[in-house]
Amino acid sequence: MRIASVNTWGGALYDRLVTWLPDSKADVICLQEVTRTPGLSGWTRFEDEHRSLPQRADLFGDVRAALPRHQAIFVTSDSGPVHDDAGARHRQDFGLATLVAEHLPVVGADSAFVHGQFTDHAEWPGTDRPRIALAVHTVDRETDRPVWVVQLHGLRDAAGKSDSPARRRQAERLVELLRRIRGPRDVVVVCGDLNLLPSSETFGMLSEIGFTDLVGEADTRTSHYRKPVRHASYLLVSDVAAVQRFEIMAEPEVSDHRALILDL
C-alpha cells in the first residue's frame, strides 16, 4: 500500500499537482490546504493580514477529477472570503482531503478538531485558525491488515514553529484521537504539515504511545519556499517493521512543500 501526503499550497502549482497525483500511484493520498467554493471553479485570491495568495476555487473538485477512481473525503476546518478574477466575493471552505483508491475498502472514518472549532470568518485571521484531523480506516488486501491513515495540518503561528501551550493542547487532542481509534492489529500512519520543529515535544508525546517519526531533521520544503526554516511536514508510523520504503520527494515540485511517500 502506498500512502502520499502533501500540503497543496491551495493548488498554487495546480497543473503540476494534478499531473503528479495519478502518476504517484498512491493508494491513499492525504492533502492539506484543500479548498472548496460551492458553485465556483477556476482561480480565486485569498488574503489575510500577512499574505495574498492565488488559490483554486475548488481544489477538492480538481483532485477528484484527476483521480476519478479514488474515493474522496473532505473535512472543513474553517471558511472565509475569497475573490474571483472579476473581484466578486465568495465563501470558501478550507480543510483536508483524503482520497482512497477504489480497490481498497473504506471501513471507517473519524475526525476531530485538534485546535479550536469550526469558524466562519468575516475576514481571514493571520494566525490561530482552527485545525482538524481526518482519519480514514482501510484494509491492506495483500496482508489483510487494517490500516488507519490520519492526517492533519498543524497550527500556524506567526511567531514561528516553536512549542507553545496551544501546540501542546493540539498534541494532546491528537493523542486522544489516536488512542480512541487504534485497534490491536492496526497499523497507524500519522502525516501532514504539522508546522513543528523536529525538536517539538509533540514527537515525544507521540513516541510515548508507540509512534516513530520517519522525517526527523530532513528538509521538507521546495525551492518555492524562501524562508530559512525548512521543517514542516512529517510522517509517523506505529509499526516500523511494516515500512517497505519512505521518500521525501524532491522532484517534481508540486507545492512549496515536498510530498512524503510511504510504502507499507
C-alpha positions as CSV (number, residue, x, y, z in Angstrom):
1,M,0.0,0.0,0.0
2,R,1.4,3.4,-1.0
3,I,0.5,6.5,1.0
4,A,1.3,10.0,-0.1
5,S,0.9,13.3,1.8
6,V,1.5,16.9,0.7
7,N,0.4,20.4,1.6
8,T,-1.0,21.5,-1.7
9,W,-0.5,25.3,-1.1
10,G,-4.1,25.8,-2.1
11,G,-3.3,24.5,-5.6
12,A,-0.9,27.3,-6.4
13,L,1.0,24.9,-8.7
14,Y,-2.2,23.3,-9.9
15,D,-1.1,22.0,-13.3
16,R,1.9,20.2,-11.8
17,L,-0.1,18.9,-8.9
18,V,-2.9,17.3,-10.9
19,T,-0.4,15.8,-13.3
20,W,1.6,14.2,-10.5
21,L,-1.3,12.9,-8.4
22,P,-2.2,10.0,-10.7
23,D,1.5,9.4,-11.6
24,S,2.3,8.9,-7.9
25,K,0.4,5.6,-7.9
26,A,-0.6,6.3,-4.3
27,D,-3.4,4.2,-2.9
28,V,-4.1,6.7,-0.1
29,I,-3.5,10.4,-0.8
30,C,-3.6,12.9,2.1
31,L,-3.8,16.6,1.0
32,Q,-3.7,19.7,3.2
33,E,-4.7,23.2,2.3
34,V,-7.6,22.0,0.2
35,T,-10.3,24.5,-0.9
36,R,-13.9,24.1,-1.8
37,T,-16.1,27.0,-3.0
38,P,-19.7,25.9,-3.8
39,G,-20.7,26.7,-7.4
40,L,-17.3,28.1,-8.4
41,S,-14.3,26.7,-10.3
42,G,-11.0,28.2,-11.6
43,W,-9.0,30.6,-9.5
44,T,-9.6,32.8,-6.5
45,R,-7.4,35.1,-4.4
46,F,-7.0,34.5,-0.6
47,E,-5.9,37.4,1.6
48,D,-5.1,37.7,5.3
49,E,-3.1,40.3,7.3
50,H,0.2,38.6,6.2
51,R,-0.4,37.2,2.7
52,S,-2.2,37.4,-0.6
53,L,-2.2,34.1,-2.5
54,P,-3.8,32.6,-5.6
55,Q,-5.9,29.5,-4.7
56,R,-8.0,27.2,-6.7
57,A,-11.7,27.8,-6.1
58,D,-12.5,24.1,-5.8
59,L,-9.3,22.2,-5.4
60,F,-11.3,19.3,-3.9
61,G,-13.2,19.1,-7.2
62,D,-10.0,19.4,-9.2
63,V,-8.3,16.5,-7.5
64,R,-11.4,14.3,-7.7
65,A,-11.4,14.9,-11.5
66,A,-7.7,14.0,-11.6
67,L,-8.4,10.8,-9.6
68,P,-11.8,9.6,-10.7
69,R,-11.2,6.1,-9.4
70,H,-10.4,7.2,-5.9
71,Q,-13.0,7.6,-3.1
72,A,-12.7,11.1,-1.7
73,I,-13.4,12.6,1.7
74,F,-13.2,16.3,2.6
75,V,-13.5,17.9,6.0
76,T,-13.6,21.7,6.6
77,S,-11.6,23.4,9.4
78,D,-12.8,26.9,8.7
79,S,-14.3,29.1,6.0
80,G,-13.9,32.7,4.8
81,P,-14.0,35.1,1.9
82,V,-12.1,34.9,-1.4
83,H,-12.4,36.9,-4.6
84,D,-12.6,35.6,-8.1
85,D,-10.9,37.2,-11.2
86,A,-13.8,39.7,-11.5
87,G,-13.4,40.8,-7.9
88,A,-16.7,39.1,-6.7
89,R,-16.6,37.8,-3.2
90,H,-17.3,34.2,-2.3
91,R,-17.3,32.0,0.8
92,Q,-14.6,29.3,0.6
93,D,-14.2,26.2,2.7
94,F,-10.7,25.2,3.8
95,G,-9.5,21.9,5.1
96,L,-8.2,18.4,4.4
97,A,-8.9,15.8,1.7
98,T,-8.1,12.1,1.8
99,L,-8.5,10.0,-1.4
100,V,-8.5,6.2,-1.3
101,A,-8.1,4.0,-4.4
102,E,-11.2,2.1,-5.3
103,H,-9.6,-1.3,-4.8
104,L,-9.3,-0.6,-1.1
105,P,-12.3,-0.7,1.2
106,V,-13.0,2.3,3.4
107,V,-14.2,0.6,6.6
108,G,-14.3,3.6,8.8
109,A,-13.6,7.3,9.1
110,D,-13.2,9.8,12.0
111,S,-12.2,13.4,12.6
112,A,-11.6,15.7,15.5
113,F,-10.5,19.3,15.9
114,V,-7.0,19.5,17.3
115,H,-7.1,23.3,17.7
116,G,-10.2,25.4,18.1
117,Q,-13.5,24.7,16.5
118,F,-15.0,25.4,13.1
119,T,-15.2,29.1,12.4
120,D,-16.8,31.0,9.5
121,H,-14.6,34.1,9.4
122,A,-15.8,37.5,8.3
123,E,-12.1,38.1,7.3
124,W,-9.3,35.5,7.4
125,P,-7.1,35.9,10.5
126,G,-3.3,35.7,10.1
127,T,-2.9,33.2,12.9
128,D,-4.7,31.0,15.4
129,R,-7.0,29.4,12.9
130,P,-8.9,26.2,13.7
131,R,-7.2,22.9,12.8
132,I,-8.9,19.5,12.2
133,A,-7.5,15.9,11.9
134,L,-9.0,13.4,9.5
135,A,-8.6,9.6,10.0
136,V,-9.6,7.0,7.4
137,H,-9.6,3.3,8.1
138,T,-8.9,0.8,5.3
139,V,-7.5,-2.8,4.9
140,D,-4.4,-3.8,3.0
141,R,-5.7,-6.6,0.9
142,E,-2.2,-8.1,0.3
143,T,-1.6,-8.6,4.1
144,D,-5.2,-8.5,5.4
145,R,-4.0,-6.0,7.9
146,P,-6.2,-2.9,8.8
147,V,-4.6,0.5,8.4
148,W,-5.6,3.9,9.8
149,V,-4.2,6.9,7.9
150,V,-4.5,10.0,10.0
151,Q,-3.6,13.5,8.6
152,L,-3.6,17.0,10.0
153,H,-2.5,20.5,9.2
154,G,-0.9,21.8,12.4
155,L,-1.5,25.2,13.9
156,R,0.2,28.1,12.1
157,D,1.7,30.7,14.5
158,A,3.2,34.0,13.2
159,A,5.7,33.7,16.0
160,G,7.2,30.6,14.4
161,K,7.2,26.8,14.9
162,S,8.4,26.6,18.4
163,D,6.4,24.8,21.1
164,S,3.7,26.7,22.8
165,P,0.7,25.9,25.2
166,A,-1.6,25.8,22.1
167,R,0.7,23.3,20.3
168,R,0.8,21.1,23.4
169,R,-3.0,21.1,23.6
170,Q,-3.0,20.3,19.9
171,A,-0.8,17.3,20.5
172,E,-3.0,16.2,23.4
173,R,-6.1,16.2,21.2
174,L,-4.2,14.3,18.5
175,V,-3.1,11.6,21.1
176,E,-6.7,11.3,22.3
177,L,-7.9,10.7,18.7
178,L,-5.2,8.1,18.1
179,R,-5.9,6.3,21.4
180,R,-9.6,6.2,20.5
181,I,-9.4,4.8,17.0
182,R,-6.4,2.4,17.2
183,G,-7.2,-1.3,17.3
184,P,-4.8,-4.1,18.4
185,R,-4.0,-5.2,14.8
186,D,-4.0,-1.7,13.2
187,V,-1.0,-0.1,11.5
188,V,-1.5,3.6,12.1
189,V,0.1,6.3,9.9
190,V,0.1,10.0,11.0
191,C,1.1,12.5,8.4
192,G,0.7,16.1,7.3
193,D,2.1,19.6,7.6
194,L,2.5,19.7,11.3
195,N,4.1,23.2,11.4
196,L,6.6,22.0,14.0
197,L,10.3,21.9,14.6
198,P,11.9,18.4,14.8
199,S,12.7,19.1,18.5
200,S,9.0,19.6,19.4
201,E,7.6,17.9,22.4
202,T,4.8,16.7,20.2
203,F,7.1,13.9,18.9
204,G,7.9,12.8,22.4
205,M,4.2,12.6,23.2
206,L,3.6,10.5,20.1
207,S,6.6,8.3,20.9
208,E,5.1,7.5,24.3
209,I,2.1,5.9,22.5
210,G,4.3,4.0,20.1
211,F,4.8,6.2,17.1
212,T,8.1,6.7,15.2
213,D,8.9,9.8,13.1
214,L,10.5,9.0,9.7
215,V,11.4,12.6,8.8
216,G,13.5,13.9,11.6
217,E,15.7,16.9,10.6
218,A,15.2,16.4,6.8
219,D,14.2,19.3,4.5
220,T,10.6,19.1,3.6
221,R,10.3,22.3,1.6
222,T,10.8,23.0,-2.2
223,S,12.5,25.9,-4.0
224,H,9.2,27.8,-3.9
225,Y,9.7,28.4,-0.1
226,R,12.1,31.2,0.6
227,K,12.3,31.2,4.4
228,P,15.3,29.6,6.2
229,V,13.4,27.1,8.4
230,R,12.9,24.1,6.2
231,H,10.9,21.9,8.6
232,A,7.2,21.5,8.2
233,S,5.8,18.1,7.1
234,Y,6.2,14.8,8.9
235,L,5.1,11.2,8.8
236,L,5.0,8.8,11.7
237,V,4.1,5.1,11.9
238,S,3.0,2.8,14.7
239,D,5.0,-0.2,13.3
240,V,8.4,0.5,11.7
241,A,8.6,-3.1,10.6
242,A,5.6,-2.5,8.3
243,V,7.6,0.1,6.3
244,Q,9.0,-1.0,3.0
245,R,10.1,2.4,1.7
246,F,9.9,6.0,2.6
247,E,10.8,9.0,0.4
248,I,10.7,12.8,0.8
249,M,10.1,13.7,-2.8
250,A,12.4,16.4,-4.2
251,E,11.1,16.3,-7.8
252,P,8.7,17.1,-9.2
253,E,7.9,20.2,-7.2
254,V,4.1,20.3,-6.9
255,S,3.9,22.8,-4.0
256,D,6.1,24.8,-1.7
257,H,6.1,21.6,0.4
258,R,7.8,18.3,-0.7
259,A,5.5,15.3,-0.8
260,L,6.1,12.4,1.6
261,I,5.7,8.9,0.1
262,L,5.4,5.8,2.2
263,D,5.2,2.2,1.0
264,L,3.8,-0.3,3.6
